[in-house]
Amino acid sequence: MSIIMPKEDLPFELIQEVKGFLDEEEGLFLYHTAKEAARRGPCLEIGSYCGKSSIYLGLGCKARQGVLFSIDHHRGSEEQQPGQEYFDPELLDSVSGRIDTFPFFRKTIEKAGLEETIVPMVCSSALAARRWSTPLSLVFIDGGHSFESAYKDYQNWAKHILPEGFLLIHDIFEDPQKGGQAPFQVYQKALASGRFLELPRVKSLGVLKRKVEKENLPS
């Protein structure tokens, strides 16, 4: 589904400079949804890469004096490694020989004025979740795109979403010719759990809202 979102006063020149794969319409939806959700509690994203999605989510949170927890090990996903489809040599650390997107991410949030809004968590999603107990108003899943990785993100984080909070999953493609199927399969599992209400998608962004109920999500 394509929807028209008001742009407001967002730093689009900066956003366009930042490496990433997020569509502008999807980004605008992230901004407005975070702005709504942050009234009730912190937001969290998995897979910040160089910070494109973080700008949209962070500015939405900042508008409500909220907080965005941004999780990424900053070593790149499977498809971003040397020799793979989305490898970018600019992101390769010449000393370690490994992908390192954290310097790019840090520069992005500094330029966007979000250093007092975004809490970078430079680790795996699984490690960050190990002792997590804070309820969340929004979770955005855009990390590893293997089924195992995406499903583990869902298992670890969906249970922390507040009733009427949002679960957003990026890169939802029903047609295998258009993209990988793992995020779509996880999206289907979230729906099948019965804990989420399906809202209209925004391009490849799946939008789910936590139902009001007393049971915990399966871990």
C-alpha positions in Angstrom: 0.0 0.0 0.0 1.2 3.5 -0.8 0.1 6.3 1.5 0.9 10.0 1.6 2.5 11.2 4.8 3.1 14.8 5.7 6.9 15.5 5.4 7.1 18.2 8.1 10.5 19.7 8.7 12.8 16.7 8.3 16.5 16.9 7.2 16.0 15.3 3.8 19.4 16.4 2.4 21.1 14.5 5.3 18.8 11.5 4.9 19.6 11.2 1.2 23.4 11.3 2.0 23.1 8.3 4.4 23.8 4.9 3.1 20.8 2.6 3.4 17.9 0.8 1.7 14.9 2.5 3.3 12.3 4.1 1.0 11.3 7.7 1.8 7.7 6.8 2.2 8.5 4.0 4.6 10.8 6.4 6.5 8.1 9.0 6.9 5.8 6.3 8.3 8.5 5.4 10.8 8.8 9.0 11.9 5.1 9.5 12.4 4.6 6.2 14.1 7.5 6.7 16.5 6.1 10.2 17.2 2.8 8.6 18.2 4.3 5.6 20.1 7.0 7.6 22.0 4.2 9.2 24.2 3.9 5.8 25.9 7.4 4.5 26.2 10.8 4.0 24.5 11.1 2.7 20.9 13.7 0.2 19.7 15.2 -0.7 16.3 17.1 -3.7 15.3 19.5 -3.1 12.4 20.4 0.6 12.2 23.2 0.2 9.6 24.5 3.7 8.9 21.5 5.4 10.5 19.0 6.2 7.8 16.0 4.6 9.7 17.5 6.0 13.0 17.0 9.6 11.8 13.3 9.0 11.1 12.6 7.1 14.3 14.9 9.3 16.4 13.3 12.5 15.3 9.9 11.0 16.1 11.0 10.1 19.6 12.7 13.5 20.1 9.5 15.3 19.3 8.0 13.6 22.5 11.2 13.8 24.6 11.4 10.1 24.1 14.3 7.6 23.6 15.2 5.3 20.8 17.4 2.2 21.5 19.3 1.4 18.4 20.8 -2.2 18.2 23.4 -3.2 15.6 26.6 -5.1 15.9 27.8 -2.9 13.0 29.6 -5.8 11.3 27.1 -5.9 8.4 24.5 -8.5 7.6 25.1 -11.7 5.7 24.5 -10.1 2.3 26.8 -7.2 3.0 30.0 -9.2 3.5 32.9 -9.1 0.9 31.9 -11.0 -2.2 28.2 -10.7 -1.5 25.5 -8.8 -3.3 25.4 -5.7 -1.1 29.0 -5.4 -0.2 30.2 -1.8 0.1 34.0 -1.4 0.2 33.8 2.0 1.9 32.5 0.2 5.0 35.4 -2.1 5.2 37.8 -1.4 8.1 41.3 -1.5 6.5 42.9 -2.5 9.9 40.6 -5.3 11.0 39.5 -6.3 7.5 35.9 -6.4 8.7 32.8 -4.4 8.0 32.4 -1.5 10.5 29.4 0.8 10.0 29.5 2.3 13.5 31.6 5.4 12.6 29.1 6.1 9.8 26.1 5.6 12.2 27.7 7.9 14.9 28.3 10.6 12.4 24.7 10.4 11.2 23.1 10.8 14.6 25.5 13.7 15.4 24.6 15.5 12.2 20.9 14.9 12.9 21.1 16.3 16.5 20.1 13.0 18.0 22.9 12.2 20.4 20.6 12.9 23.4 17.8 10.8 22.0 19.4 7.7 20.5 21.1 5.1 22.7 23.4 3.1 20.4 23.8 -0.6 21.5 26.8 -2.0 19.6 26.1 -5.7 20.0 24.0 -8.5 18.7 20.2 -8.3 19.1 20.3 -11.6 21.1 22.9 -10.2 23.6 20.9 -7.0 24.0 17.7 -9.0 24.7 19.4 -11.3 27.3 18.5 -9.2 30.4 16.0 -6.8 28.8 12.9 -6.0 30.9 11.8 -2.5 29.8 8.4 -2.4 28.0 8.5 -0.9 24.5 6.0 1.2 22.6 7.5 0.3 19.2 9.9 -2.4 17.8 11.3 -2.1 14.3 12.9 -5.3 12.9 15.4 -4.8 10.1 18.4 -6.8 11.1 19.7 -10.1 9.6 17.5 -11.3 6.8 17.9 -15.1 7.2 14.9 -16.8 8.7 16.8 -17.8 11.8 18.0 -14.3 12.5 14.8 -12.5 11.8 12.7 -15.0 13.8 15.0 -14.8 16.8 14.6 -11.0 16.7 10.8 -11.5 16.8 11.0 -14.1 19.6 13.3 -11.9 21.7 11.6 -8.6 21.3 7.9 -8.9 20.4 7.1 -10.0 24.0 8.3 -6.6 25.3 5.8 -4.6 23.2 3.2 -2.8 25.2 -0.5 -3.4 24.4 -1.4 -1.2 21.4 2.3 -0.8 20.7 3.7 -1.3 17.2 5.7 -4.2 15.6 7.2 -3.0 12.3 9.0 -5.5 10.0 11.0 -4.2 7.0 11.4 -6.0 3.6 8.1 -7.8 3.4 7.8 -9.4 0.0 5.1 -12.0 -0.8 6.6 -12.5 -4.2 10.0 -14.3 -4.0 11.0 -12.6 -7.3 10.9 -9.2 -5.5 12.9 -10.1 -2.4 13.9 -12.6 0.3 11.1 -14.4 2.1 12.4 -14.6 5.7 10.9 -11.2 6.9 7.6 -12.1 5.3 7.6 -15.6 7.0 8.3 -13.9 10.4 5.5 -11.4 9.7 3.1 -14.3 9.0 4.2 -16.0 12.3 3.5 -12.8 14.2 0.0 -12.7 12.7 -0.6 -16.4 13.4 0.3 -15.8 17.1 -3.1 -14.0 17.5 -1.4 -11.2 19.5 -1.2 -8.6 16.7 -3.7 -6.7 14.6 -2.6 -6.3 10.9 -2.6 -2.7 9.7 -2.1 -1.5 6.1 1.5 -2.0 4.8 3.6 0.8 3.6 5.4 -0.5 0.5 7.7 -3.2 2.0 7.0 -2.2 5.6 4.8 -4.6 7.5 2.8 -2.8 10.3 1.3 -4.8 13.2 -0.3 -3.5 16.4 -0.2 -5.4 19.7 -3.7 -6.4 20.9 -4.8 -5.7 24.4 -4.6 -9.0 26.2 -3.1 -10.5 29.4 -1.2 -13.5 28.0 2.5 -13.2 27.3 3.9 -13.9 23.8 5.6 -17.2 23.4 9.4 -17.0 23.7 
